[in-house]
Amino acid sequence: MLIDDLMPTFDVSERHHTLALAPADRTYEAARRLDLARSRVIRGLFAARGIPRLVRARRRPMPRTMTLDDLMGAGFVWLGEEPGREFVLGLVGTFWKPSGGVLRIEPREFAAFDEPGQAKAAWNFRVIPDGDDRTFVSTETRVRVPDEASRRSFVLYWAAIGPFSAVIRKQALSLIKREAERPAG
């Protein structure tokens, strides 16, 4: 898997999968066109994550879309793709801080990035055909925090946020499945 090449070591891993009753190519395209804003649950969780900004009176409106392009505009980087099979996004920051502390890096810097005080996350989507009209689609999120002090902060953050992260990933898979299974036309 591409994610294995990009982040072979990590402190946290979260995996989810579903079965789409659709061909692999249609399922992969649905993953590439994913718009997280189509889920009320995800919109609500993203809005809740913005509560610290509201307290500081720096309110930003919820975006109308949350596509892969939108995520990259917010600091994610496109790390790579095996067309028709898997793609991986990355993010670097201090996720445990209210602002998220996103650090913009170049994709080529991601694999070697290991700066104390920062975490890096890789997030993939992968499709595996199971016959003509059945496709397993999975997502995995991996996080690496290189120093002990930051890791302690991240572990506390993850204990609180991890279950909600799982909901977002499961909702994303549900959106992909629904789009892939939608009748053509």
N, C-alpha and C positions, 0 to 999 in steps of 0.2 A: 504494500500500500504506500501511496505517496506520503501520507502523514507519518509513516514510520521513518522515511528518509529525512523529513523536515524536522521532526521532533521525536527522536528515538528514546530520550529520557524525559521523564515528567514526574510531577508530584501528585497530580490529580488527573484522573481520566473518567469521563462520563460517556457512556455509549447507549444508544437507543436505535431501534429499527422497527420497520413495519413492512407489510407485504402489499404491494400495489398490484391490482389485477389489470395490468397494462404492460405493453412491450417495454423493454429496457430503454430504447431510444426516447420514447415519449416520457418515461419516468425521469430520465436524466434531464431532458429539456424542461420538465416541470420544476426540477430542483434548481436549474440555472435561472428560471424565471421567478423563483420564490419571492413573494412579497409578504413579509412578516406582518405588515399592517392589516392584512386581511383577517387576522385573528384578533377578536376583541380581547381575549385573554392576554395575548402578547402586548397589545397596545396598553392595556391596564398595568401590566408589570413594568413596561418601559416607563410609563408615566410615574409609577411609584418610585422607580429608581431616580427620577428627576426631582423628588421631594426636597432634597437638600438645596437645589437651585431655587425652588419656590421660596424656601425659608429665607434665602439671601436676596429675594426679590429680583432674580435674574431669570424669570420665567421665559421659556421658549415654547412655542406652540408644538404640539405633537405633529410630526411629519405626516403627510398624506400617504406616503409610501415608505417602505423599509425594504427595498430590493437589495441585491448584492451590490449594485452600484452605489446606493445610498449608504450602505455600511462602509464601503471603501471611502466615501467622502467623510465619514465620521472617524476615520483612523484605522480601519481594517486595511490589510494589504492582501492582494491576490498573490498567493504563494506558488500555485501551480495547478496543473490539470493533466489528467490522463483522459483525453476527450472520450465522452460516452461512458466513462467508468467512475471517475473521482475528481473532485476539485477541493482545494484547501485554501482557507483564509487564515490570516494571522493578525494578532493584535498584541501590542506591548503597552504596559502601563502599570500604574499603582491602583489596581482594581479595588482594593480594600479602602481607598480614600473616597470621600463623598464625590469628588469631581471625577474619579476614575483615572485621572492623571495620564491620559493617553499620550504616548510618545510616538510621534510619526517617524517611521524608519522605512528604508527601501527594502523591497522583497529579498534582494540578494544578501542583506544584513541579518535576516531573521534567524537562520539556522545557527549561526555562530553567536548570536546575541546572548549574553550571559552577564548583564550588568547588575551588580548588587543594588538593592532598593527598587528593582523593577521586576515585573512578572511578564512572561510571554505566554500567549495562548494560541493554539492551533485548533481550527474547527473545520472538519471535513464533511462532505456528503459523498456517499458511494452507492452505486447501483450494481446489483448482481442478478443477471437474468436467471430465471428458473422456469425454462420452457418459453414458448412463444408469447404468452400473455400474462406472465407472472414475473414480478421483479421485486427482489428484496432491496429496500433502500434503507441505508443506515447513516447515522451521524455520530461522530465522536468529537468530543472536546478534550483537549489535553492542556494542562497548565504546568509551567515550570517556574519556580521561584528559587533563584540561585543562592540566596544568603539566608541564614537562620533567623535573623531578626524580622526580615520581610516575610519569611515563610510563616512565622508565628502569627503575624498580622493577617496574612492571607487565610490561614487555617480558620481563624475566628470568623472572618468574613465569609468563607465558603460554608461554614457550619450554618450560617444564617441564610445565605443566598443560594446555596446548592440546590435545595428542593425546587426553588423557583426557576433556576436555570434548567433543571430537568423538565419542568412544565413547558418552557419555551422550546426546547429541543423536540419534545413530543408534539407540540402544536405545529412546529415547522414540518415535521414528518406527515402530520395529518393534512396540512395544506398541500404538500407535494402529492400525496396519495390521491386526494380529491381532484386535483388538477390533472394528474395522469389518467385517472379513471373517467374523467369527463368525456362524454361522447364527442367525437370529432364533428366539426361543423358548426 
